């Protein structure tokens, strides 16, 4: 009676087609050069050689010189079972863990890429049993253990697990056949299964077509998550308890009038407009205005950059990026002719970044107008990216439709102070 294959051996694909036919001929001519390993009464290693024996019994082909005294004879059914010399029993005391042994043998033999190894790791995660079952043990290995066994990252194992659990069978097979990377397959596996099948059928094994489909799914999923998070933030903002400063907001836009110490005569802007020192700005209760998940957009000049970072931290935010306003015409400056201002972007909590493809270019050019009024472009970009979220503008000089205002100039609009174009520092 033919032996069954061990579940550990079945983690790896069988040889088929021309390669198997060549193996059968090699076994017929030269015999079994590497013994077939048996464990728990099943073939643990050497399934393809065992299948070659079965094929030679089926065809009745005459054995070659490599079979020694069996040359010029034929095999029969008894040759498929121990104790023939082409079988060896697995020695756990010498070889150690059987699963690790099988994996090691096959990784060396097969030259598997990362995605193929990941699918093996996913298969290991679904093994029915193992260990000492009389003591209630099992072989459900952790993600970390499987990652070490297959020499891949935990993230790659999780990707393969998702493909195996949520993907159609054809998707997992495409990974095993090296038609698609496991990371791409994971993305496709997030789509409904009928959509997955349609993608694979339309691609016809074309890797570029599968990659394009995965990119489309990622963009769609990001948009869905972005919209869901923003709707939740809007609900929380509307339901927030009134504070001394009013409603809490997920989006804050600020252009603080900062007191400067100028090195060029009597250009101190506080002679004309109300300003605040850095210390006064830092203690403003902006943190009370912001939700736990919020984004802050705050204007700064290059000489002022370090102090603006102080303000950001004092208000409870962390710098993440910036947009730049190119004023087209340059001004003065000690280290360079200043021609731009920065709109720093800072967040607190897990605030969603723009959906890829919707974010603006980081540089925008527009000539400055009187009193350094900031281009409406930047506020408009914020409105387009987060149309449903409540917004507040600090130190607003004029009302903006759909925005709340807060600060010492909100009730009585005043001109924006002229910020020096030289390298003056804030007080």
C-alpha positions in Angstrom: 0.0 0.0 0.0 1.4 3.4 -1.0 2.5 5.8 1.8 0.7 9.1 2.4 2.6 12.4 2.3 3.3 14.2 5.6 1.5 17.6 6.0 4.9 19.2 6.5 6.0 17.9 3.1 2.8 19.2 1.5 3.7 22.7 2.4 5.8 22.8 -0.8 4.6 22.2 -4.4 5.3 19.0 -6.3 7.3 18.7 -9.4 5.1 18.5 -12.5 5.4 18.3 -16.3 8.7 17.9 -18.1 10.6 18.2 -14.9 8.8 15.3 -13.4 9.3 13.2 -16.5 13.1 13.9 -16.4 13.1 12.9 -12.7 11.4 9.6 -13.5 14.0 8.8 -16.2 16.8 9.7 -13.8 15.4 7.4 -11.1 15.0 4.6 -13.7 18.6 4.9 -14.9 20.4 5.7 -11.6 18.1 4.7 -8.8 17.3 6.7 -5.6 20.4 8.6 -4.9 18.9 10.5 -1.9 16.9 8.4 0.5 13.2 9.0 1.0 12.6 10.1 4.6 9.7 8.6 6.4 8.2 10.1 9.6 5.1 9.0 11.5 4.5 6.4 8.7 4.4 9.1 6.0 6.8 10.5 3.5 8.4 13.6 5.1 10.9 14.3 2.4 11.3 12.8 -1.1 7.7 12.9 -2.4 8.8 13.5 -6.0 11.2 10.5 -5.8 8.5 8.4 -4.3 6.1 9.4 -7.1 8.8 8.5 -9.6 9.0 5.0 -8.1 5.2 4.7 -8.4 5.3 5.8 -12.0 8.0 3.2 -12.9 5.8 0.5 -11.3 2.9 1.7 -13.3 4.8 1.7 -16.7 6.8 -1.4 -15.9 10.0 0.1 -17.3 13.3 -1.9 -16.9 15.7 -0.4 -14.4 19.1 0.8 -15.4 22.7 0.1 -14.3 22.4 2.4 -11.3 20.2 -0.1 -9.5 23.0 -2.5 -9.1 21.7 -6.1 -8.6 18.2 -4.8 -9.4 19.3 -3.7 -12.9 17.4 -5.1 -15.8 14.4 -5.9 -13.6 11.2 -4.1 -12.8 9.7 -2.6 -9.6 6.6 -3.9 -7.9 4.2 -2.6 -5.3 6.3 -3.8 -2.4 9.1 -1.4 -3.4 6.9 1.6 -2.3 7.3 0.6 1.4 10.1 0.3 3.9 12.4 -1.4 4.8 14.0 -1.1 1.3 17.4 0.7 1.4 16.0 3.8 -0.4 13.9 4.6 2.7 15.2 6.1 6.0 13.3 6.9 9.1 13.4 10.4 10.5 15.6 10.7 13.6 14.2 13.5 15.7 16.9 13.0 18.4 19.5 13.8 15.7 17.7 16.1 13.3 15.6 18.1 15.8 12.2 19.6 15.0 10.7 18.0 11.9 9.0 21.2 10.6 12.2 23.2 10.8 14.1 20.4 9.1 11.7 20.2 6.2 11.7 23.9 5.7 15.5 24.1 5.8 15.8 21.3 3.2 13.3 22.9 0.8 14.6 26.4 1.1 18.1 25.3 0.1 16.8 23.0 -2.7 14.2 25.3 -4.3 15.7 28.9 -4.2 12.3 30.3 -3.3 11.7 34.0 -3.4 10.3 36.0 -0.5 6.7 35.9 -1.6 6.8 32.1 -2.1 8.3 31.7 1.4 5.5 33.9 2.8 2.8 31.6 1.4 4.5 28.7 3.0 4.5 30.6 6.3 0.7 31.2 5.8 0.2 27.5 5.2 2.1 26.6 8.4 -0.3 28.9 10.2 -3.2 26.7 9.2 -1.7 23.3 10.1 -4.2 21.2 12.0 -2.0 19.8 14.7 1.5 19.1 15.9 3.6 18.9 19.0 2.8 16.3 21.7 -0.9 15.9 21.3 -1.1 13.7 24.3 -0.2 16.8 26.4 -2.6 19.1 24.5 0.1 20.8 22.5 -0.3 22.1 19.0 1.9 23.6 16.3 0.0 26.8 15.7 3.1 29.0 15.5 3.1 32.7 16.0 3.8 35.2 13.3 7.2 35.9 14.8 8.1 32.1 14.8 7.0 31.6 11.2 8.9 34.7 10.1 12.1 33.3 11.6 11.5 29.9 10.1 11.1 31.3 6.6 13.6 34.2 6.9 11.1 36.9 6.2 9.6 39.8 8.0 6.5 39.6 10.2 4.8 42.1 7.9 5.3 39.8 5.0 3.8 36.9 7.0 0.8 39.0 7.8 0.4 39.8 4.1 0.4 36.2 3.2 -2.0 35.3 5.9 -4.5 37.8 4.5 -4.1 36.5 1.0 -4.7 32.9 2.2 -7.7 33.9 4.4 -9.4 36.5 2.2 -8.1 35.9 -1.3 -9.5 33.7 -4.0 -7.4 30.5 -4.5 -6.2 31.8 -7.9 -4.6 34.8 -6.1 -2.6 32.6 -3.7 -1.5 30.4 -6.7 -0.4 33.5 -8.6 1.9 34.4 -5.7 3.3 30.8 -5.6 3.8 30.9 -9.4 5.8 34.2 -9.1 3.2 36.1 -11.1 2.6 38.7 -8.4 4.3 39.8 -5.2 2.6 38.9 -1.9 2.3 42.6 -1.0 0.4 43.3 -4.2 -1.7 40.2 -3.7 -2.6 41.4 -0.2 -4.0 44.7 -1.6 -6.1 42.8 -4.2 -7.3 40.5 -1.4 -9.0 43.5 0.3 -11.4 43.6 -2.6 -14.6 41.5 -2.8 -13.8 38.0 -4.1 -15.8 38.4 -7.3 -13.7 41.5 -8.0 -10.5 39.6 -7.3 -11.5 36.9 -9.7 -12.4 39.4 -12.4 -9.0 41.2 -11.9 -7.0 38.0 -12.3 -9.1 36.9 -15.3 -8.7 40.2 -17.1 -5.0 40.4 -16.3 -4.3 36.9 -17.7 -1.1 36.6 -15.7 0.2 40.0 -16.8 2.1 41.4 -13.8 1.7 45.0 -14.9 -2.1 44.7 -15.2 -2.3 43.2 -11.7 -0.1 45.9 -10.3 -2.3 48.6 -11.9 -5.4 47.0 -10.4 -3.7 46.9 -6.9 -2.8 50.6 -7.2 -6.5 51.4 -8.1 -7.7 49.4 -5.1 -5.2 51.1 -2.7 -6.4 54.5 -3.9 -10.0 53.6 -3.4 -9.4 52.2 0.0 -7.5 55.2 1.1 -10.3 57.5 0.0 -12.8 55.4 1.9 -10.8 55.4 5.0 -10.1 59.2 4.6 -13.8 59.9 4.3 -14.7 57.7 7.2 -12.2 59.3 9.5 -13.2 62.8 8.5 -16.9 62.1 9.0 -16.1 60.8 12.5 -14.0 63.9 13.3 -16.8 66.1 12.1 -19.3 64.4 14.3 -17.0 64.6 17.3 -16.3 68.3 16.7 -20.0 69.2 16.5 -20.7 67.2 19.7 -17.7 68.5 21.7 -18.5 70.2 25.0 -18.2 74.0 25.0 -14.9 75.3 26.4 -14.0 78.8 27.5 -12.7 79.3 24.0 -15.7 77.6 22.3 -16.0 74.5 20.1 -13.0 72.2 19.5 -11.8 72.0 15.9 -9.9 69.4 13.8 -8.4 72.0 11.5 -6.6 75.2 12.7 -5.1 77.8 10.4 -2.9 80.5 12.0 -1.0 83.6 10.8 0.2 85.1 14.1 1.3 88.7 14.2 4.7 88.3 15.9 6.7 91.2 17.5 10.0 91.5 15.7 13.3 92.9 16.7 14.6 94.6 13.6 18.2 95.6 12.9 17.3 98.3 10.5 16.2 101.5 12.1 12.6 102.1 13.2 10.8 99.4 11.3 9.2 97.8 14.4 5.8 96.7 13.2 4.1 97.0 16.7 4.3 100.8 16.1 1.4 100.3 13.7 -0.4 97.0 14.6 -1.0 95.0 17.7 1.6 92.2 18.0 2.5 89.4 20.5 5.8 88.1 21.7 6.8 84.4 21.2 6.1 83.8 24.9 2.7 85.4 24.7 1.8 83.2 21.6 3.1 80.0 23.3 0.7 80.4 26.3 -2.4 81.0 24.2 -5.0 78.2 24.8 -4.8 76.8 21.3 -4.5 73.3 22.6 -8.0 73.7 24.1 -9.3 74.8 20.6 -7.9 71.6 19.0 -9.4 68.2 19.0 -7.3 65.2 20.1 -6.8 64.4 16.4 -6.1 67.7 14.6 -3.9 69.5 12.1 -2.4 72.9 12.5 -1.3 75.2 9.5 0.8 78.0 10.7 2.7 80.7 8.7 6.3 81.5 9.3 9.3 83.2 7.7 12.7 81.6 7.5 14.3 83.8 10.3 11.2 83.0 12.4 11.3 79.3 11.8 12.9 78.2 15.1 10.4 80.3 17.1 7.5 79.0 15.2 8.6 75.5 16.0 8.5 76.5 19.7 4.9 77.7 19.2 3.9 74.4 17.5 5.2 72.4 20.4 3.7 74.7 23.0 0.3 74.3 21.4 0.6 70.5 21.6 1.4 69.7 17.9 4.2 67.9 16.1 5.7 69.2 12.8 5.1 66.9 9.8 5.5 68.9 6.6 5.2 72.4 4.9 3.9 74.2 1.9 5.8 77.1 0.5 4.6 80.5 -0.9 7.0 81.9 -3.5 6.4 85.7 -3.6 8.0 85.9 -7.1 9.8 89.2 -6.2 12.5 89.0 -3.5 13.0 91.3 -0.5 16.0 92.0 1.6 17.9 89.6 3.9 21.3 89.0 5.6 22.0 85.5 4.4 19.9 85.5 1.2 17.3 87.7 -0.5 14.1 86.4 1.1 11.5 85.5 -1.5 9.2 82.9 0.2 7.3 82.1 3.4 6.5 78.7 4.8 3.1 77.3 5.9 4.2 74.7 8.4 1.9 71.7 8.9 1.7 70.0 12.3 -0.5 67.3 13.7 -1.7 65.9 17.0 -3.1 62.4 17.3 -3.8 60.2 14.2 -5.0 62.9 11.8 -5.4 61.7 8.3 -3.1 63.0 5.6 -4.6 63.8 2.2 -5.5 60.9 0.0 -2.6 60.4 -2.4 -3.2 62.4 -5.6 -5.3 65.0 -3.9 -2.5 66.9 -2.1 -1.3 70.1 -3.7 2.2 70.8 -4.9 4.4 72.0 -2.0 5.4 75.2 -3.9 2.9 77.9 -5.0 3.9 81.2 -6.7 1.9 84.4 -6.4 3.1 88.0 -6.1 2.6 89.5 -2.6 0.1 92.3 -2.1 0.0 95.1 0.3 0.5 94.3 4.0 1.7 90.7 3.2 -1.8 89.3 2.9 -1.5 85.6 2.4 -2.8 84.1 -0.9 -6.3 82.6 -0.6 -4.9 79.6 -2.5 -3.7 77.9 0.7 -6.9 78.1 2.6 -8.8 77.0 -0.5 -6.5 73.9 -0.7 -7.4 73.0 2.9 -11.1 73.4 2.1 -10.9 71.2 -1.0 -9.0 68.4 0.9 -11.2 68.4 4.0 -14.5 69.9 2.8 -16.6 68.5 5.7 -14.4 69.2 8.7 -15.0 72.3 10.9 -12.2 74.8 10.5 -11.0 77.8 12.6 -8.7 80.6 11.6 -6.6 82.2 14.3 -5.8 85.9 14.1 -8.1 86.3 11.1 -8.1 89.7 9.5 -11.3 89.2 7.6 -14.1 86.5 7.6 -13.8 83.4 5.5 -17.0 81.6 4.5 -17.4 78.4 6.3 -14.6 79.1 8.9 -14.8 80.2 12.5 -12.5 82.9 13.7 -10.6 83.3 17.0 -8.1 85.8 18.4 -7.7 89.4 19.3 -8.4 90.6 15.7 -11.4 88.4 14.9 -14.1 90.8 16.0 -12.5 93.9 14.5 -10.7 93.1 11.2 -7.4 94.9 10.9 -4.7 95.0 8.3 -2.1 92.3 8.5 1.2 93.7 9.8 4.0 94.0 7.3 6.5 91.2 8.1 10.0 92.3 7.5 11.7 90.7 4.5 15.1 90.8 6.1 16.4 88.4 8.7 14.9 90.1 11.8 14.2 87.8 14.7 11.1 87.7 16.8 11.2 89.0 20.3 
